[in-house]
């Protein structure tokens, strides 16, 4: 039975590729796997994929790729556990600093801790996604998710997304406009500092410059201006958006919010003037 299978496989491979040569290449890939470092294992997987394309009937190519996947997954899990442990330790440090408000430079220390936490969150996400072909799409979604929730990690994840290779051509975003959009989202919140306001505006404008069809950037610009009480600028961005898409309900709702906020600000200013 075995000799019959070998004979049929040899016929299927044709004259250009012999079974002994395939076995030799398989052995070389297995030797790489045994070296047990990430680069060697990745090279082994790449070799097996090429061999599989040449001879899909040869089961060991797939089986050996499974072994490589198990090894890599185990390593990823170990890395993730380490990152999560470090993240939890940093979170305890942050809570301690912000609760006790000491030593004297507690605010700067807390800021540095939060920045490292953001970096770890981004690294952990990349590790969890691994080298999957769809990883760039998940990174984009995660960056926007963190951004819309105002989470600091949005900027780090967006930074990773802006450079990760799109090997499977799943993004349809060659200029990575969504990375800028995620940064704009991070600061399109009810409150924004002057420095963050400038960064957010620059990010939203960069997103629109890269992709004029990315209409959400107009909405974020309007929210940023509204948070800074720049009512005219906020209304201008909303009007641009509604002109491009009259069906945009969020823009229409925001326009009403801008009008209401402007009236409240005027009334408050009038009350303060009357006291003087």
Secondary structure as a PSIPRED ss2 file (coil, helix, strand):
# PSIPRED VFORMAT (PSIPRED V4.0)

   1 X C   1.000  0.000  0.000
   2 X H   0.000  1.000  0.000
   3 X H   0.000  1.000  0.000
   4 X H   0.000  1.000  0.000
   5 X H   0.000  1.000  0.000
   6 X H   0.000  1.000  0.000
   7 X H   0.000  1.000  0.000
   8 X H   0.000  1.000  0.000
   9 X H   0.000  1.000  0.000
  10 X H   0.000  1.000  0.000
  11 X H   0.000  1.000  0.000
  12 X H   0.000  1.000  0.000
  13 X H   0.000  1.000  0.000
  14 X C   1.000  0.000  0.000
  15 X C   1.000  0.000  0.000
  16 X C   1.000  0.000  0.000
  17 X C   1.000  0.000  0.000
  18 X C   1.000  0.000  0.000
  19 X H   0.000  1.000  0.000
  20 X H   0.000  1.000  0.000
  21 X H   0.000  1.000  0.000
  22 X H   0.000  1.000  0.000
  23 X H   0.000  1.000  0.000
  24 X H   0.000  1.000  0.000
  25 X H   0.000  1.000  0.000
  26 X H   0.000  1.000  0.000
  27 X H   0.000  1.000  0.000
  28 X H   0.000  1.000  0.000
  29 X H   0.000  1.000  0.000
  30 X H   0.000  1.000  0.000
  31 X H   0.000  1.000  0.000
  32 X H   0.000  1.000  0.000
  33 X H   0.000  1.000  0.000
  34 X H   0.000  1.000  0.000
  35 X H   0.000  1.000  0.000
  36 X C   1.000  0.000  0.000
  37 X C   1.000  0.000  0.000
  38 X H   0.000  1.000  0.000
  39 X H   0.000  1.000  0.000
  40 X H   0.000  1.000  0.000
  41 X H   0.000  1.000  0.000
  42 X H   0.000  1.000  0.000
  43 X H   0.000  1.000  0.000
  44 X H   0.000  1.000  0.000
  45 X H   0.000  1.000  0.000
  46 X H   0.000  1.000  0.000
  47 X H   0.000  1.000  0.000
  48 X H   0.000  1.000  0.000
  49 X H   0.000  1.000  0.000
  50 X H   0.000  1.000  0.000
  51 X H   0.000  1.000  0.000
  52 X H   0.000  1.000  0.000
  53 X H   0.000  1.000  0.000
  54 X H   0.000  1.000  0.000
  55 X C   1.000  0.000  0.000
  56 X C   1.000  0.000  0.000
  57 X C   1.000  0.000  0.000
  58 X C   1.000  0.000  0.000
  59 X H   0.000  1.000  0.000
  60 X H   0.000  1.000  0.000
  61 X H   0.000  1.000  0.000
  62 X H   0.000  1.000  0.000
  63 X H   0.000  1.000  0.000
  64 X H   0.000  1.000  0.000
  65 X H   0.000  1.000  0.000
  66 X H   0.000  1.000  0.000
  67 X H   0.000  1.000  0.000
  68 X H   0.000  1.000  0.000
  69 X H   0.000  1.000  0.000
  70 X H   0.000  1.000  0.000
  71 X H   0.000  1.000  0.000
  72 X H   0.000  1.000  0.000
  73 X H   0.000  1.000  0.000
  74 X H   0.000  1.000  0.000
  75 X H   0.000  1.000  0.000
  76 X H   0.000  1.000  0.000
  77 X H   0.000  1.000  0.000
  78 X H   0.000  1.000  0.000
  79 X H   0.000  1.000  0.000
  80 X H   0.000  1.000  0.000
  81 X H   0.000  1.000  0.000
  82 X H   0.000  1.000  0.000
  83 X H   0.000  1.000  0.000
  84 X H   0.000  1.000  0.000
  85 X H   0.000  1.000  0.000
  86 X H   0.000  1.000  0.000
  87 X H   0.000  1.000  0.000
  88 X H   0.000  1.000  0.000
  89 X H   0.000  1.000  0.000
  90 X H   0.000  1.000  0.000
  91 X H   0.000  1.000  0.000
  92 X H   0.000  1.000  0.000
  93 X H   0.000  1.000  0.000
  94 X H   0.000  1.000  0.000
  95 X H   0.000  1.000  0.000
  96 X H   0.000  1.000  0.000
  97 X H   0.000  1.000  0.000
  98 X H   0.000  1.000  0.000
  99 X H   0.000  1.000  0.000
 100 X H   0.000  1.000  0.000
 101 X C   1.000  0.000  0.000
 102 X C   1.000  0.000  0.000
 103 X C   1.000  0.000  0.000
 104 X C   1.000  0.000  0.000
 105 X C   1.000  0.000  0.000
 106 X H   0.000  1.000  0.000
 107 X H   0.000  1.000  0.000
 108 X H   0.000  1.000  0.000
 109 X H   0.000  1.000  0.000
 110 X H   0.000  1.000  0.000
 111 X H   0.000  1.000  0.000
 112 X H   0.000  1.000  0.000
 113 X H   0.000  1.000  0.000
 114 X H   0.000  1.000  0.000
 115 X H   0.000  1.000  0.000
 116 X H   0.000  1.000  0.000
 117 X H   0.000  1.000  0.000
 118 X H   0.000  1.000  0.000
 119 X H   0.000  1.000  0.000
 120 X H   0.000  1.000  0.000
 121 X H   0.000  1.000  0.000
 122 X H   0.000  1.000  0.000
 123 X H   0.000  1.000  0.000
 124 X H   0.000  1.000  0.000
 125 X H   0.000  1.000  0.000
 126 X H   0.000  1.000  0.000
 127 X H   0.000  1.000  0.000
 128 X H   0.000  1.000  0.000
 129 X H   0.000  1.000  0.000
 130 X C   1.000  0.000  0.000
 131 X C   1.000  0.000  0.000
 132 X C   1.000  0.000  0.000
 133 X C   1.000  0.000  0.000
 134 X C   1.000  0.000  0.000
 135 X H   0.000  1.000  0.000
 136 X H   0.000  1.000  0.000
 137 X H   0.000  1.000  0.000
 138 X H   0.000  1.000  0.000
 139 X H   0.000  1.000  0.000
 140 X H   0.000  1.000  0.000
 141 X H   0.000  1.000  0.000
 142 X H   0.000  1.000  0.000
 143 X H   0.000  1.000  0.000
 144 X H   0.000  1.000  0.000
 145 X H   0.000  1.000  0.000
 146 X H   0.000  1.000  0.000
 147 X H   0.000  1.000  0.000
 148 X H   0.000  1.000  0.000
 149 X C   1.000  0.000  0.000
 150 X C   1.000  0.000  0.000
 151 X C   1.000  0.000  0.000
 152 X C   1.000  0.000  0.000
 153 X H   0.000  1.000  0.000
 154 X H   0.000  1.000  0.000
 155 X H   0.000  1.000  0.000
 156 X H   0.000  1.000  0.000
 157 X H   0.000  1.000  0.000
 158 X H   0.000  1.000  0.000
 159 X H   0.000  1.000  0.000
 160 X H   0.000  1.000  0.000
 161 X H   0.000  1.000  0.000
 162 X H   0.000  1.000  0.000
 163 X H   0.000  1.000  0.000
 164 X C   1.000  0.000  0.000
 165 X C   1.000  0.000  0.000
 166 X C   1.000  0.000  0.000
 167 X C   1.000  0.000  0.000
 168 X C   1.000  0.000  0.000
 169 X C   1.000  0.000  0.000
 170 X C   1.000  0.000  0.000
 171 X C   1.000  0.000  0.000
 172 X C   1.000  0.000  0.000
 173 X C   1.000  0.000  0.000
 174 X C   1.000  0.000  0.000
 175 X C   1.000  0.000  0.000
 176 X C   1.000  0.000  0.000
 177 X H   0.000  1.000  0.000
 178 X H   0.000  1.000  0.000
 179 X H   0.000  1.000  0.000
 180 X H   0.000  1.000  0.000
 181 X H   0.000  1.000  0.000
 182 X H   0.000  1.000  0.000
 183 X H   0.000  1.000  0.000
 184 X H   0.000  1.000  0.000
 185 X H   0.000  1.000  0.000
 186 X H   0.000  1.000  0.000
 187 X H   0.000  1.000  0.000
 188 X C   1.000  0.000  0.000
 189 X C   1.000  0.000  0.000
 190 X C   1.000  0.000  0.000
 191 X C   1.000  0.000  0.000
 192 X C   1.000  0.000  0.000
 193 X C   1.000  0.000  0.000
 194 X H   0.000  1.000  0.000
 195 X H   0.000  1.000  0.000
 196 X H   0.000  1.000  0.000
 197 X H   0.000  1.000  0.000
 198 X H   0.000  1.000  0.000
 199 X H   0.000  1.000  0.000
 200 X H   0.000  1.000  0.000
 201 X H   0.000  1.000  0.000
 202 X H   0.000  1.000  0.000
 203 X H   0.000  1.000  0.000
 204 X H   0.000  1.000  0.000
 205 X H   0.000  1.000  0.000
 206 X H   0.000  1.000  0.000
 207 X H   0.000  1.000  0.000
 208 X H   0.000  1.000  0.000
 209 X H   0.000  1.000  0.000
 210 X H   0.000  1.000  0.000
 211 X C   1.000  0.000  0.000
 212 X C   1.000  0.000  0.000
 213 X C   1.000  0.000  0.000
 214 X C   1.000  0.000  0.000
 215 X C   1.000  0.000  0.000
 216 X H   0.000  1.000  0.000
 217 X H   0.000  1.000  0.000
 218 X H   0.000  1.000  0.000
 219 X H   0.000  1.000  0.000
 220 X H   0.000  1.000  0.000
 221 X H   0.000  1.000  0.000
 222 X H   0.000  1.000  0.000
 223 X H   0.000  1.000  0.000
 224 X H   0.000  1.000  0.000
 225 X H   0.000  1.000  0.000
 226 X H   0.000  1.000  0.000
 227 X H   0.000  1.000  0.000
 228 X C   1.000  0.000  0.000
 229 X C   1.000  0.000  0.000
 230 X C   1.000  0.000  0.000
 231 X H   0.000  1.000  0.000
 232 X H   0.000  1.000  0.000
 233 X H   0.000  1.000  0.000
 234 X H   0.000  1.000  0.000
 235 X H   0.000  1.000  0.000
 236 X H   0.000  1.000  0.000
 237 X H   0.000  1.000  0.000
 238 X H   0.000  1.000  0.000
 239 X H   0.000  1.000  0.000
 240 X H   0.000  1.000  0.000
 241 X H   0.000  1.000  0.000
 242 X H   0.000  1.000  0.000
 243 X H   0.000  1.000  0.000
 244 X H   0.000  1.000  0.000
 245 X C   1.000  0.000  0.000
 246 X C   1.000  0.000  0.000
 247 X C   1.000  0.000  0.000
 248 X C   1.000  0.000  0.000
 249 X H   0.000  1.000  0.000
 250 X H   0.000  1.000  0.000
 251 X H   0.000  1.000  0.000
 252 X H   0.000  1.000  0.000
 253 X H   0.000  1.000  0.000
 254 X H   0.000  1.000  0.000
 255 X H   0.000  1.000  0.000
 256 X H   0.000  1.000  0.000
 257 X H   0.000  1.000  0.000
 258 X H   0.000  1.000  0.000
 259 X H   0.000  1.000  0.000
 260 X H   0.000  1.000  0.000
 261 X H   0.000  1.000  0.000
 262 X H   0.000  1.000  0.000
 263 X H   0.000  1.000  0.000
 264 X H   0.000  1.000  0.000
 265 X H   0.000  1.000  0.000
 266 X H   0.000  1.000  0.000
 267 X H   0.000  1.000  0.000
 268 X H   0.000  1.000  0.000
 269 X H   0.000  1.000  0.000
 270 X H   0.000  1.000  0.000
 271 X H   0.000  1.000  0.000
 272 X H   0.000  1.000  0.000
 273 X H   0.000  1.000  0.000
 274 X H   0.000  1.000  0.000
 275 X H   0.000  1.000  0.000
 276 X C   1.000  0.000  0.000
